[in-house]
Amino acid sequence: MPLDREAVMSWYRRNRARSQALFDLLTDDAYYSQPIALRHPIVFYAGHLPAFSFNTLVKRGLGCPSIDARLETLFARGIDPAQPVAAPAVERWPTRTEVAQFVDEADQRVLDALAHADIERPDRPLLDRAEAVFTILEHEAMHQETLLYMWHRLPFDQKKRPAAYTPAGDGRVLDREWVDIPAGRATLGVNRDAIPFGWDNELPSCTADVPAFAIERHNVSNAQFLEFVEAGGYQTRDWWRPEDWQWIRADRIEQPAFWEREDGRWYWRGMFERIALRMSWPVYVSHAEAAAYARWRGARLPSEAEYQRAAIGSPVGERRCRYPWGNAEPNDAHGVFDFSSWDPQPVGTHPLGASAWGVDDLVGNGWEWTSTPFAPFPGFHAMASYPEYSADFFDEGHYVMKGASPATARELIRPTFRNWFRPHYPYVYATLRCALGAGRPGTRSIR
């Protein structure tokens, strides 16, 4: 089917409008700040999003001339360092006017290419099946989530609170409940010709035999994780891998990065204000913290294949559906995603999003950590439009996350999409649920 130019142009404009709305949340003095030491300063991302689109589609894909080679190089690629990096001095970055002029020109040239250029050519790897087009569209959608969790680390006075914003409320803390899933097969990945676009780490399709296991019906809530904190989980070496223990001791970590404590009370560091910790919300933690909590519970994190079987498997045979709930297009009844909320919502409040097994919240309200190191599927080939996208991170130092968070664009909600981060990265909107092998204990709480 020929590429729908109007659709991709509309998508590009929606992306740019959403990105601009996120930048509009900031005060002027935040522009050159670096809220997360493991990420570039904010000015970089203002230029990076259109620069990546221009570099990938217009410059490399179509062979068109540069706008400003210096800025195209400066804004070419983000970073994923293991240790904090010093930000270049403000004077080494372009002025806001220079960035704005570059952004306007890049956007104009990308839109002109989407409207008129030969952007779908089977004889050009970057343009085969319009790969470069979908790459730039999904790339910006992914980075919008990066922006949001970066903004989360800024001081409140550097953000403009939306007039209609009210923090989400608390709810009933649900009991722990297990769902038994029998042995079966899980489909991982997808063949390139089965969907319009997939990132190289999603390709090709393969299957995995999954032994019987049990998985929690709900994500771990703040209330449940607080039990671990109050039981001395961050002071007990037994629950942590040696490298994780070294990390929490060196960085003096005693609680999740989204929590704050004052005068004996727990608070949630929201986007626009500090609020009382919502006990019914899913806990957001790093992989290291998630794995330590699971060990303390006498459990473990599910593997990627187990997550996949819980999400799109079925008691009556393998399902061929797009989402845990079936093939209906995702909406607010199915979960919290696509920037529908500044906050998480209470665990288990979207039963229409449950999988065929009755497992809730597998998409939305927080990415879910798995125990699976990020690695290629058999038959992996780096994509032409972004060859370093996945391959640079097949290092046994990143772990797969599945699902979606409140800040995940709906275009990324597909069962084969894979996210990944280092185990000590605490800023992303990522939660967990525990898993057990066959023969689990029959109690709801297994401590």
Sequence and secondary structure as in RCSB ss.txt:
>XXXX:A:sequence
MPLDREAVMSWYRRNRARSQALFDLLTDDAYYSQPIALRHPIVFYAGHLPAFSFNTLVKRGLGCPSIDARLETLF
ARGIDPAQPVAAPAVERWPTRTEVAQFVDEADQRVLDALAHADIERPDRPLLDRAEAVFTILEHEAMHQETLLYM
WHRLPFDQKKRPAAYTPAGDGRVLDREWVDIPAGRATLGVNRDAIPFGWDNELPSCTADVPAFAIERHNVSNAQF
LEFVEAGGYQTRDWWRPEDWQWIRADRIEQPAFWEREDGRWYWRGMFERIALRMSWPVYVSHAEAAAYARWRGAR
LPSEAEYQRAAIGSPVGERRCRYPWGNAEPNDAHGVFDFSSWDPQPVGTHPLGASAWGVDDLVGNGWEWTSTPFA
PFPGFHAMASYPEYSADFFDEGHYVMKGASPATARELIRPTFRNWFRPHYPYVYATLRCALGAGRPGTRSIR
>XXXX:A:secstr
    HHHHHHHHHHHHHHHHHHHHTB GGGTT  SSTTS  HHHHHHHHHHHHIIIIIIIIS    S HHHHHHT
S     SS      GGGS  HHHHHHHHHHHHHHHHHHHHHS    TTSTTTGGGHHHHHHHHHHHHHHHHHHHH
HTTS GGGB   TT             EEEE SEEEEES  GGGSS   GGG S EEEEE  EEEESS  BHHHH
HHHHHTTGGG GGGS HHHHHHHHHTT  S TTEEEETTEEEEE SSSEEE  TTSB    HHHHHHHHHHTT B
   HHHHHHHHH  TTS    SBTTBSS   TTT S TT  SS   TT  GGG  TT    SSSSEEEEEEEE  
  TT    SSSTHHHHTT SSS EEEEEE TT  GGG  TT  EEE TT   S EE   EEESS  SSS   
